[in-house]
Amino acid sequence: MPSKISFEIDYMKSVFLDPRKGFEPTEENIQVRYDPLTGKTGHFSHVGAINAQKLDLEKYQDPLVKGYCPFCGELKTQATPKFADELILKGRMMQGESLLVPNLFPYDTYSAVNIMTDDHVVPLDEFNNKRLTDSFSVGIEFLKRVKSEDPSIPFHLMAWNYMPPSGGGLVHPHQQYFATKYPGNQFFNELKASKTFFEQHQVDYWSELIREEQNRGERYIGKLGDSYWLTSFISLGILGEILCIFPGVFYIEQFTGQNVDELVSGLRIIFEYYLKKNIYSFNASLFFGPGEQGYFPAHFRIVPRTFLNTRDYAPDLNFFQAIMQEPVSVVMPEDLCREIKENFRV
């Protein structure tokens, strides 16, 4: 049976006279891949030429560097706002170290910040099961309450910027949870394309993607419970992207405590791998589609971030991403999959 999903690649070569080799002719290979869902393109070049830069986490503990942090100590409750009692009784939600409060600078009607830990600096290997489970659990519960109180808001998501290269405003670990009508262009494009795919093939794209990647074995990492982990055919980050899909979980009410456990288990394996690669920063998101649809399941993305160097603190995003909206990666998804499988042990 022919595949319903097409993985298209354009192969190119750039030839130049290389001063490192006495100006001998040199070829560099480049790939442009087409996203099998949306058709958008992504570049793969400079493969292996950029590595993550190690961050000195200790310096963020220095009072002169740390400065004012509203998430530390007593400020955690004194300097953060509260929700109206109609939405959250007593104004805030707590579980373990996790404290969820309204965003003082909201992005949308329902915009929360989840202060994940008491500690200001938390290395990846110190995000234990409890810290992660408490954080995701309280955030998911917030989104479920919002959905119950205001079902007119269709989209629900989590975003996490970790450490300065990610663009986070504070080092202190925190996540953001949104209920919104405007979840972003990436989300909208995938939602629309998923609906079209479902109408054409009578199967949801994401379940078909899992089956296809399992058969190919090139980018399929493994399965934890009801979650499926793989590397994306096109990487939204320069150092690659890992995707987790929850088939059958189509909206926020269907996301269970078991799903949280699966997400946490996979994330800790990824963190273990990141530490081996000197990756100290990332962007991550967890998306939930609107209710009453069966073609856009919940999925989680995580993308490493780094400075290109720690002398100039040059960011890893440039005109390609910022102006052209074109993903660029120096890590091949198939190579990333082979490496992360060693940690995944499934």
C-alpha positions as CSV (number, residue, x, y, z in Angstrom):
1,M,0.0,0.0,0.0
2,P,1.5,3.4,-1.0
3,S,2.3,5.8,1.8
4,K,-0.1,8.6,2.5
5,I,2.9,10.7,3.6
6,S,5.6,11.9,1.3
7,F,9.1,12.8,2.6
8,E,10.6,15.1,-0.1
9,I,14.2,16.3,-0.2
10,D,16.1,18.4,-2.7
11,Y,19.9,17.7,-2.7
12,M,22.3,20.5,-3.6
13,K,26.0,21.1,-3.7
14,S,28.1,24.2,-3.2
15,V,31.6,24.2,-4.8
16,F,34.3,26.6,-3.8
17,L,38.1,26.9,-3.6
18,D,38.9,26.1,0.1
19,P,41.7,28.1,1.7
20,R,42.0,25.4,4.4
21,K,43.0,22.9,1.6
22,G,45.4,25.1,-0.4
23,F,42.4,26.5,-2.4
24,E,41.6,23.1,-3.8
25,P,38.0,22.6,-5.0
26,T,35.7,21.6,-2.2
27,E,32.1,20.4,-2.2
28,E,29.6,21.0,0.6
29,N,26.3,19.2,0.6
30,I,23.0,21.0,1.4
31,Q,19.5,19.6,1.8
32,V,16.2,21.4,1.6
33,R,13.3,19.3,2.9
34,Y,9.6,19.8,2.5
35,D,7.4,19.4,5.6
36,P,5.2,16.4,4.8
37,L,2.2,18.1,6.5
38,T,2.4,21.7,5.6
39,G,4.7,21.7,2.6
40,K,7.0,24.4,4.1
41,T,10.7,24.1,3.6
42,G,13.6,23.7,5.9
43,H,17.4,23.9,5.3
44,F,20.0,21.5,6.5
45,S,23.6,22.9,6.0
46,H,26.8,23.3,7.9
47,V,26.1,19.8,9.3
48,G,28.3,19.2,12.3
49,A,29.9,22.7,12.2
50,I,28.1,24.1,15.2
51,N,28.1,22.7,18.7
52,A,26.3,23.9,21.8
53,Q,28.3,26.3,24.0
54,K,28.7,25.3,27.7
55,L,27.1,27.8,30.1
56,D,28.6,28.7,33.4
57,L,25.5,28.1,35.6
58,E,27.3,29.2,38.8
59,K,27.5,32.8,37.6
60,Y,23.7,33.1,37.7
61,Q,23.9,32.6,41.4
62,D,26.1,35.7,41.8
63,P,24.0,38.4,43.3
64,L,25.4,41.0,40.9
65,V,24.4,38.8,38.0
66,K,21.2,37.5,39.4
67,G,19.8,40.9,40.3
68,Y,16.1,41.1,41.2
69,C,14.1,37.9,40.8
70,P,10.3,38.0,41.6
71,F,10.2,34.2,41.7
72,C,12.7,33.8,44.6
73,G,12.0,33.5,48.4
74,E,9.2,35.6,49.8
75,L,8.9,37.6,46.6
76,K,7.4,34.5,45.1
77,T,4.1,35.4,46.8
78,Q,4.7,39.1,47.5
79,A,5.6,40.3,44.0
80,T,3.4,38.1,41.8
81,P,-0.3,38.7,41.1
82,K,-3.4,36.6,41.9
83,F,-6.3,35.3,39.9
84,A,-9.8,36.3,40.7
85,D,-11.4,33.9,43.1
86,E,-14.1,33.0,40.4
87,L,-11.4,31.3,38.4
88,I,-8.8,30.1,41.0
89,L,-9.8,30.1,44.7
90,K,-7.3,31.9,46.8
91,G,-5.8,33.4,43.6
92,R,-3.0,30.9,43.0
93,M,-2.4,27.2,42.4
94,M,0.3,25.1,44.1
95,Q,1.7,21.6,44.0
96,G,5.0,20.8,45.6
97,E,7.4,23.6,44.7
98,S,5.3,24.7,41.8
99,L,3.3,27.9,42.1
100,L,1.1,29.0,39.2
101,V,0.2,32.7,39.1
102,P,-1.2,35.2,36.5
103,N,1.4,36.6,34.1
104,L,2.1,40.2,35.2
105,F,2.7,40.9,31.5
106,P,0.0,38.7,29.9
107,Y,0.1,37.5,26.3
108,D,-3.6,36.7,26.2
109,T,-6.9,36.7,28.1
110,Y,-5.8,33.7,30.1
111,S,-2.0,33.8,30.6
112,A,-0.3,32.1,33.5
113,V,3.3,31.7,34.7
114,N,4.2,28.5,36.5
115,I,7.2,29.1,38.9
116,M,8.6,25.6,38.8
117,T,11.1,25.5,41.7
118,D,12.2,27.2,44.8
119,D,15.8,27.3,43.6
120,H,16.8,30.1,41.3
121,V,19.2,28.0,39.2
122,V,18.3,24.4,38.4
123,P,20.6,22.4,36.1
124,L,18.9,19.8,33.8
125,D,19.9,16.9,36.0
126,E,18.1,18.4,39.0
127,F,14.7,18.4,37.3
128,N,13.6,15.2,39.0
129,N,10.3,13.4,38.5
130,K,8.5,15.3,41.3
131,R,9.5,18.8,40.1
132,L,8.5,18.1,36.5
133,T,5.3,16.2,37.4
134,D,4.2,18.9,39.8
135,S,4.9,21.6,37.3
136,F,3.1,20.0,34.4
137,S,0.2,18.7,36.6
138,V,-0.6,22.2,38.0
139,G,-0.3,23.8,34.6
140,I,-2.6,21.2,32.9
141,E,-5.1,21.6,35.8
142,F,-5.1,25.3,35.2
143,L,-5.9,24.9,31.5
144,K,-8.7,22.4,32.3
145,R,-10.3,24.9,34.7
146,V,-10.1,27.7,32.2
147,K,-11.7,25.4,29.6
148,S,-14.5,24.7,32.1
149,E,-15.1,28.3,32.9
150,D,-14.7,29.7,29.4
151,P,-15.3,27.0,26.7
152,S,-15.3,29.8,24.0
153,I,-11.5,29.8,24.1
154,P,-10.5,26.9,21.7
155,F,-6.7,26.5,22.1
156,H,-4.6,25.5,25.0
157,L,-0.8,25.3,25.2
158,M,2.3,25.3,27.4
159,A,5.5,27.1,26.5
160,W,8.9,26.8,28.3
161,N,12.0,29.0,27.7
162,Y,14.9,27.6,29.7
163,M,18.1,29.5,30.2
164,P,19.2,32.7,28.5
165,P,19.8,31.5,24.9
166,S,16.1,30.5,24.8
167,G,15.0,34.1,25.1
168,G,13.6,33.6,28.6
169,G,13.4,36.8,30.7
170,L,14.4,35.1,33.9
171,V,16.9,32.2,34.7
172,H,14.5,31.0,37.5
173,P,12.7,28.0,35.9
174,H,9.2,28.8,34.8
175,Q,6.7,27.7,32.2
176,Q,3.9,29.7,30.6
177,Y,0.3,28.3,30.1
178,F,-2.2,29.9,27.7
179,A,-5.8,29.6,26.7
180,T,-6.2,31.5,23.5
181,K,-7.9,32.1,20.2
182,Y,-4.5,32.9,18.6
183,P,-2.0,30.1,19.2
184,G,0.5,31.1,16.6
185,N,1.0,30.5,12.9
186,Q,2.8,27.2,13.3
187,F,-0.1,25.8,15.3
188,F,-2.7,27.2,12.9
189,N,-0.9,25.9,9.8
190,E,-0.6,22.4,11.2
191,L,-4.2,22.4,12.4
192,K,-5.5,23.4,9.0
193,A,-3.3,21.0,7.2
194,S,-4.2,18.2,9.6
195,K,-7.9,18.8,8.9
196,T,-7.3,18.7,5.1
197,F,-5.2,15.4,5.5
198,F,-8.0,13.8,7.5
199,E,-10.7,14.8,5.0
200,Q,-8.6,13.3,2.2
201,H,-7.5,10.1,3.8
202,Q,-10.0,9.5,6.7
203,V,-7.1,9.0,9.1
204,D,-5.3,11.6,11.2
205,Y,-1.9,12.7,9.9
206,W,-0.2,12.3,13.3
207,S,-1.1,8.6,13.7
208,E,-0.1,8.0,10.1
209,L,3.2,9.7,10.7
210,I,3.9,7.5,13.7
211,R,3.2,4.3,11.6
212,E,5.3,5.6,8.7
213,E,8.2,6.5,10.9
214,Q,8.1,3.2,12.7
215,N,8.2,1.4,9.4
216,R,11.1,3.5,8.1
217,G,13.1,3.3,11.4
218,E,15.1,6.5,10.5
219,R,13.6,9.0,12.9
220,Y,11.5,6.9,15.2
221,I,12.9,6.9,18.7
222,G,10.4,4.8,20.7
223,K,7.3,4.6,22.8
224,L,6.6,5.3,26.4
225,G,3.1,4.2,27.4
226,D,0.7,6.0,25.0
227,S,3.3,8.5,23.9
228,Y,5.5,8.2,20.7
229,W,8.8,10.0,20.4
230,L,10.6,10.8,17.1
231,T,12.9,13.4,15.5
232,S,11.2,15.8,13.1
233,F,11.8,15.5,9.4
234,I,12.3,19.3,9.4
235,S,13.9,20.7,12.6
236,L,12.6,24.0,13.9
237,G,15.9,24.4,15.9
238,I,19.4,24.7,14.6
239,L,20.5,21.8,16.8
240,G,17.6,19.5,15.9
241,E,14.1,18.9,17.3
242,I,12.4,16.1,19.2
243,L,8.7,15.5,18.9
244,C,6.3,13.6,21.2
245,I,2.8,12.7,20.0
246,F,-0.1,11.5,22.1
247,P,-2.5,9.8,19.7
248,G,-6.1,9.9,20.7
249,V,-5.6,12.9,23.1
250,F,-7.3,15.5,21.0
251,Y,-8.1,18.2,23.6
252,I,-7.1,19.3,27.1
253,E,-9.7,17.3,29.0
254,Q,-8.3,14.0,27.6
255,F,-4.8,14.6,28.9
256,T,-4.4,12.4,32.0
257,G,-2.0,12.0,34.8
258,Q,-0.6,9.0,33.0
259,N,0.2,11.2,30.0
260,V,2.0,13.6,32.4
261,D,4.1,10.7,33.6
262,E,4.9,9.7,30.1
263,L,6.0,13.2,29.2
264,V,8.1,13.6,32.2
265,S,9.8,10.2,31.7
266,G,10.7,11.0,28.1
267,L,11.8,14.5,29.0
268,R,14.2,13.3,31.6
269,I,15.8,11.0,29.1
270,I,16.2,13.9,26.7
271,F,17.8,16.0,29.5
272,E,20.3,13.2,30.1
273,Y,21.2,13.3,26.4
274,Y,21.4,17.1,26.3
275,L,23.9,17.1,29.2
276,K,26.2,14.7,27.2
277,K,26.0,17.2,24.4
278,N,26.7,20.3,26.5
279,I,23.1,21.5,25.7
280,Y,22.0,23.9,28.5
281,S,19.0,25.7,27.0
282,F,15.9,24.9,25.0
283,N,12.4,26.0,23.9
284,A,9.6,23.6,24.4
285,S,5.8,23.6,23.8
286,L,2.9,21.3,24.5
287,F,-0.1,21.9,22.1
288,F,-3.7,20.9,22.5
289,G,-6.3,21.2,19.7
290,P,-9.9,22.4,20.0
291,G,-12.6,20.0,21.2
292,E,-14.9,18.1,18.9
293,Q,-12.2,17.1,16.4
294,G,-10.3,13.9,15.9
295,Y,-7.4,14.9,13.6
296,F,-5.1,17.0,15.7
297,P,-3.7,15.2,18.8
298,A,-1.7,16.7,21.6
299,H,2.0,16.9,20.8
300,F,5.1,18.2,22.5
301,R,8.2,19.8,20.9
302,I,11.6,20.5,22.3
303,V,14.3,22.5,20.5
304,P,17.8,23.0,21.9
305,R,19.1,26.6,22.0
306,T,22.7,27.9,22.3
307,F,24.9,30.9,21.8
308,L,27.1,30.5,18.7
309,N,29.9,31.7,21.0
310,T,30.1,32.9,24.5
311,R,32.5,35.8,23.7
312,D,30.0,37.9,21.7
313,Y,26.9,35.9,22.9
314,A,25.8,35.6,19.2
315,P,22.4,34.0,19.1
316,D,21.6,30.9,17.1
317,L,18.8,32.6,15.2
318,N,19.5,34.9,12.2
319,F,17.9,36.3,9.1
320,F,16.8,32.9,7.9
321,Q,14.5,32.3,10.9
322,A,13.7,35.9,11.8
323,I,13.0,37.4,8.4
324,M,12.6,34.5,6.0
325,Q,10.8,32.3,8.5
326,E,12.9,29.4,7.3
327,P,14.1,26.7,9.7
328,V,17.8,26.0,9.5
329,S,19.5,23.0,11.2
330,V,23.1,21.7,11.4
331,V,21.9,18.4,12.8
332,M,20.4,15.7,10.7
333,P,17.2,14.2,12.2
334,E,18.4,10.7,11.4
335,D,21.7,11.2,13.2
336,L,19.9,12.7,16.2
337,C,17.5,9.8,16.4
338,R,20.3,7.2,16.4
339,E,22.0,9.1,19.2
340,I,19.0,9.6,21.4
341,K,17.9,6.0,21.1
342,E,20.9,5.0,23.1
343,N,19.5,7.0,26.0
344,F,15.9,6.0,25.4
345,R,16.4,2.3,25.9
346,V,13.1,1.1,24.5
